[in-house]
Amino acid sequence: MQGTVMSGMRPTGKLHIGHLSVLRNWVMLQETYRCFFAIVDWHALTTSFDETEIIQENIRDMFLDWLSVGLDPAKSAVFVQSHVKEHAELHLLLSMVTPVSWLERCPTYKEQIQELGKEGKDISTYGFLGYPLLMAADILVYKADTVPVGKDQLPHLELCREIARRFNYLFNVSLFPEPQALLSKVPVIPGIDGRKMSKSYNNYISLTDSTEEIRDKTRMMITDPARIKKTDPGHPEVCTVFVYHGMFNQEETDDVEIRCRRGEIGCVACKARLAQRLDQLLQPIRDKRNELMNHPGQIHDMLKEGAEKARQVASRTLEEVREAMRI
């Protein structure tokens, strides 16, 4: 094994096709790294503390999606964050040595408070302030040296390294490694209406959408506004449908672009080709998911086993932490 990877996702809603590249990267990583993949439900509380009734359902759906895409509990520790209480204990202990100013300078802190404030939600809480510290605890409790992240998460990972250095210095140990980023090339996928893909906009294609739902959502996609007739020359560079072709239908992208610019293919036909490709892409995932849903007991057992596998590592780390702190 090359090293230890830790990563997670918040169970705040359905996974969509924008998550596919992340999950496929995880599937590859589990072949060469010791991997810990967590459904981070405590993180979900930082912004959805008033919507707790949906978290358990979201956890189950997310786990099913992960397995359906190819994560293997036999190769990785796949678990729910709150089932491993050592995350919370390490978060508490690290909070004793982490300056508040380090948390306040995280660029996403004030940005998200302002953004969600416009929607009428106040997240200026102690829990949200400590979000990056809990993320650091998630990583350090497994002594992960590699963290797959997008560029927007780099400030959080740098904070994690600072916390690891500070703890090692204060207690004169070399307990925590300084985890490095494994930058994932996650494409920015627009929603079907051309805006940012968002649950609140309901403008995404879910991994669980049916053939009919994919077809209907694809029909709603924004195309070239300057194109009136089928024979008008198109401008693929401003078309949401073409963006999706480039990401999920690369074999036909060149043909689609040429025929669009020549006015040889209309938007309706172009959307139909995309819908067919997306349906082919998601069909194996749907089939696997349906198979798993027929065995709900196995889902419970796999999450329990994943938590136990993670806890074995996390508990050893906490023993070392307590010894270093002499508590």
N, C-alpha and C positions, 0 to 999 in steps of 0.2 A: 504493500500500500504506500502511496506517495505521501500521505499526511492525513489530517483530520479536517473534515468540512462540517460546518454548521450553517443551516439556513432555515427560514421559516416563512409562513404566510399568515396573515390575519384572517380569521373567518368572519368577514364582514359582508359577504354576499357570494353570489354564484361566480365560479371561474368562467372566463371567456377565452376566446381564441387568442387574445393578447397574452395569456399566461402560458400558451403552449411552448414557446421557445424556452422559457425559464424551466418548465417541467422536463422538457427533453434534455436540457443541459444537466439537470439533476440526475436523470436516468443514466446519462453517460458517466457522470462523476462517481456514481455508486459502484462502478466497475473497477475504479482505480484508487479510490479514497475510502477511508473509514468515515461514514456519513451519518449525521444526525439531522433529521428533518422534522421540524416541529410545527404543529398547528398552534399558533401563538394566541390563545384565547385571552390571556391577560392583556396583551397588547390591544386586542379588539376593544376592551373595556375603556381604554384611554379616550376613545372618541365615540363609542357606542354604549356608554354606561347606562343610558336610558332606553336601550333596546335589547336587554338581556334575554328576552323571551325567544329570540331567533338564533342565539349563539349555538345552542346544542344542535339544532338542525343544520346550521351552517358547518359545524365541525364534521358531522356525519357526511354531508355532501362533499366537503373538501377532501376528506379521506378517500371517499369513493372515486373522486376525480383523479387523485394522485395515483391510486392503484390502477385505474383504468388507462392512464397514460403510460404506466410502466414502472413506477416505483415498486421496489421489491422489499418487503419487510424482512426477508431472509438475508438480504445484503446490507440493509441500512436500518438504523433505529428510527422508526417512523412513529410519532407519538403526539399526544396533546400536552402542551406546555404545563398546564395546571395540574397534570397528573404526576409531575416530577417537582415536588415541593422545594427541592434544592435550588431551583431557579430563584424562588422568592427569598430564600435565606441568603444566597450570595448577593442578591440585589440589595438586601438590607445591610449586609456587612460592608459592601462597597460604598453604600451611601454615606457611611460614617467617615470616609476618607476622600470623597469627591466634592470639590468646591461647587457651590451653587452656580457661580459665574460660568463654569465650564458647560453646564446644561443650558443656561440662558443664551449662550452665544450660538447654539446650534441653529443654522439658518432656517430649518423647517418649523422651529418653535413658534416664533411670532407670526410667520407666514400662515400657518394652519389656524392659529387662533383667530387671525383676521378673516381668513377665507371662510371658516365655518361660522364665524360671528355674523357674517352677511346672511347666512342661512338661519340665523336665530339660535345657534347652539353655542353655549359657553363651555369651552374646554380648558379654561385657565385653572386647571386643577393641579394638585401635587403629583397625581399619577401621570398626567400628560407631560409635566416638566421632567419627570424621571424616566420617560419613555426611552431615551437613548441609554440610560444607565441599566435599565432592565434588558435592553438589547445586548449590552456589553456582558451582563451576567449570563445571558443565554449562550453567548459564544465562549466565554472564559470558563464556564462550569465544565465544559468538555475539552478545555485546552485546545480549542480549534486553532489551527494555524492558517487556514484558508477559508475565506468567506465569499461565495459568489454574490456579487452585488451589481446594481446599476450605478451610474455616476452620481445619481442623486443621493445615494447612501454613503458615499465616501466620507463626508464629514462625520457621520455617526461611527464609522469604522476607525477613523483617526482618533476620535474620543475614546473608543475602546482601547486602542493602543496606549493612549495617555494614562488611562486608568490602570492598565496592566503594569506600566512602568512605575507609576506612583506606588502601587501596592508593593511591588517587588522592592522598591527603594526603601519605603517606610519600614518594612519588616525584614529587610536584609535577606531576601530569598530570590530564587529564580523560578518561582512557581508558575507564573503565567507567561506563555509566549505572546509575542506581539503579532496578532493575526494580520495576514496580508489579503488584499482584495484580489479576487479572481473576477475581473471585469467581464460581465456577460453582455454580449452584443444583442440586447433586447430592442427590437425595432419598435418605434412609436407607431402604434396603429390607431388611426382615427375611428371614431364611432361611425355608425352607418349614416349619420346625418352630417358628417364632416367635422363635428365638434370633438373635443376630447372624449374618449370612451369613458363612460361613467355610469354607475348604477343609478344615480339620481336622474340621469337623462334617459335611462332605459334605451340606450342606443348601441347595445353590444350583441354579439352572437355568442350564446352560451355554449359550453362544451356539451351540454345535454340537450340542445335544441333538436327538434325533430326535422325530418326532411321538409315538411310543410313550413315549419317556422323559419328554417334557413331560406327557403324560397321566398317567403313573404318579406323577410327582413332585407334580403338582397334586392328585391324589387323597390324597396324604399330608399336605397342608397342614392346619394347625391352624385350626379354626373356633370359633364361639361355644360354649364349654363348657357354658353353661347351657341350650343348646337341645337337647332330647331328640328331639322329633318334628318332622317336616317342617312341620307346621302351627303349631308354637310360634313366637311373635314372636321375631325375631332381634335381635342387637345388633351391627351391622356394625363399630362402632368398636373392638371387641375381636377382630375376625376378620382373620387374615392374608390370607385370600382376598380380602376387600374392599380391603385395602391394595393388593394387586396390581391389582385392577380399577381403582382410582383412578389408578394410575400407567400402566397399559398398555391400559386399556379404557375410556377416559374417556367415549366415546360412550354407553356403557351403564351408567355408574356410578349415575346418578340412578335409573334403572329398577331396577337391582339393589338399591339401598338401600331403596327404597319397598317392593318386593315382599318383601324379607327381613324388614323390620320388621312387615309385615302377615302374615307366615307364608305367603306365596303362592308362594315358591320354596324348595326344599330345598337343603341344602348340596351334595348330589351334583350337582344340576342347575347350581348356581352355579359349582361347580368345573369342570364340563364346558364352560360358556360361557367361563370364563377360559382353560382349556387350548386351546380353539379359537382364541381371540384371540392367545395367546402363540405358537401354532404359525404363524398367519398372519404375525405380526410377524417371526419368525425364519426363515421359509421363504426369502425373498429372500437373506438372509445365507448360509444353507446352500447355496443354489444357486450363488451367486457363489464361495463357498469351494471347492465341488466343481470348478467350472470352473478355478479357479486351481491346484488340486492336480494337474490333468492336465498342467500345464506347469511342473514343478519347476525347470527351467533358468531360466525367467523370474524365479522367486522369488530365486534366487541373484543374477541380474544386477541386479534392482531394488535389492536390499540393497547390492550393490557400488556401484551408481551413487549411491544415497542417501548412502553413506559418503563418496564422493568429493565430492559436492556440499557436504556438511557440512565436510569437511576443508579445502576451499578457503577457507571463511570462518574456520574455527578456526585455521588456520596463519597467516593474516594477523594475527589477534589475538595469537598467541604471539610473532610478530616484534615487535609493538609492546610487549608485556610485557617481553621481553628487553631491548629498547632502553631502556625506562623504568627497568629495574633495573640497566642497564649490565653485562649478563652475556652 
